[in-house]
């Protein structure tokens, strides 16, 4: 991605090295193909191991029916660390047009700590890219990352997973979504991708516990609800740099995710209801 020397100089030495590694994997067609193969063969298998007995997919036909002439942006709620892993795992194995995946993440830990970089490599083939920096002085690097995503989303076969809420929703009610971050709307307006809403619920943040509960049958269902592409209509005519337009796009997409949340809630209630026989 096109980061200026001035913006790069505001990163620490380790952050610069981590960013270059992420760019080397994600911006090289050959390296990106290797990353995809790794995610299908390694990451996908252990995520299936964690979830297969508990997984419920709703509305996947909306995604399978697509014949995208441009990139697809998956807009999902963010309740656990594994939400997007689950979504992308099933897309890799069931949707043939999914060829390149990117999952932007906060730079904290993933791009400023050695363990974060190693985890990114081992858990996603470095697909957690580009990093999003919260520090004001590093916004230039963040903007360059968002511009990279916008460019990639104009290419068929690209899938970008973004949580519009920007951060994990730690509230008591998982169906009460946080407001969308303006950066989400900027990406949508700049790239005009196909936006597919997703609602995910059923996983906690303790990976060992999730594995154990799947094997012993005590885990609750993991339900992923996919919706039809969001119709943005007249909103797409707005200036991508206008905050009001970014917020309006975020609200419309969050409304679609909220509708899926109610679908998921009804399905979960149906599965927990006593058998009338």
Beta strands, then each sheet from edge to edge (+ up, - down):
strand 1: 55-58
strand 2: 72-76
strand 3: 100-102
strand 4: 105-106
strand 5: 131-132
strand 6: 158-162
strand 7: 194-201
strand 8: 222-229
sheet 1: 1+ 8+ 7- 2- 6- 3-
sheet 2: 4+ 5+
end
